[in-house]
Amino acid sequence: GQKIGVFTSGGDAQGMNAAVRAIVRVGMFLGCKVFYIKEGYQGMVDGGDNIQEATWQSSSNIINVGGTVIGSARCMDFKERWGRLKAAQNLIYWGITNLIAIGGDGSLTGANCFRLEWPSLVRELVDKDMISKDKIAQCSHLNIVGLVGSIDNDFCGTDMTIGVDSALHRIQEAVDSIMTTAVSHKRGFVLEIMGRNCGYLPLAAGISSEATAIFIPEDPPVGDWRQALCDQMTEKSKSGEVRRTHIILVAEGAIDREGNAIKCYDVQKVLTDQMKMDVRVTVLGHVQRGGNASAFDRLLATRMGAEAVLALMDATPTTPACVICLDGSDIVRRHLLNAVQKTKKVVELMGERRFEDVVQLRGRQ
Ligand code: ATP
């Protein structure tokens, strides 16, 4: 049977464990040996106890648990050739030549570079006597499949990333909690929503919580947003709409058309000074990444994990690495490097404030 290594890397996200569980079980079902590589790339570089064979039992009771039970890390060593050389040595020691990387675009970029560099790493290991020559035949190429674990939903190619639905639930719970106290005191609340350059979470949460206003990076307000916000609220109250509270969601990366950051405290100041409201700020931060995985994320991650193993079984030395994506309701395989490049392009376009192009690129597969 083949040997598959699975690791989680970059920021954690709810549902990663469901993916790990599916990979272990589908892998074993197909006669493979599956290995946990703990603490992301750091565990791959360090080896030792970080690489452990998975058992059916060890992947029990984790489908619901948020975060990642096999640990995640950012790893500077893996960005260096010597780090990747050590990682390759450890994988070859265990006979692992199939990898499933669960992470964001950085982790998947790293995985793709590793795959392309693999033959030269193997040569160097042989030249330096770090692996024995008889191992080469079984280790001539490395297969990689990526899964996107990220609460931001900022990856091009997939409609949803693993974790984003659970994060939306967390935000919704927080907004519902804030609402009761906000309404009681006739207070406004401005919430900062984590999600880097991606407005998916504040947009989705704003719609489902009747937010008064939502600030997202991809669609900055035109003109003077301070005045527009005050006008909107004044009009609402003039039209007879009685509101005991206003909830305003501000994306972590919210900006105006000129690229200046819009922060919660800016919005609070406008409402306090101009609307004479009592307004509080709440930054949700890592609360969004915590707690159990939603049913949707468990199903999504399970389906993606199963497909990842099947993709590895189909891989040949010449097939490009793929990333498992959701397209509508279908699970599909997409070209890993293309998807990563588009995702990086979006970040570039955001920097250049080419917002229409960002929306177009995100929407296109
Ligand atoms: P998140 O979306 O949560 O930030 P991410 O996977 O994008 O997740 P990164 O910090 O960018 O997070 O990457 C995680 C790890 O992947 C890095 O710490 C590094 O070890 C590895 N990595 C990233 N980019 C590269 C690269 N170009 N070459 C080699 N390794 C890389």
Residues whose N, C-alpha, C, O or C-beta is under 5 A from the ligand:
A	BS01	ATP	S9 G10 G11 Y41 A73 R74 C75 M76 F78 K79 G103 G104 D105 G106 S107 L108 T109 G110 C113 S150
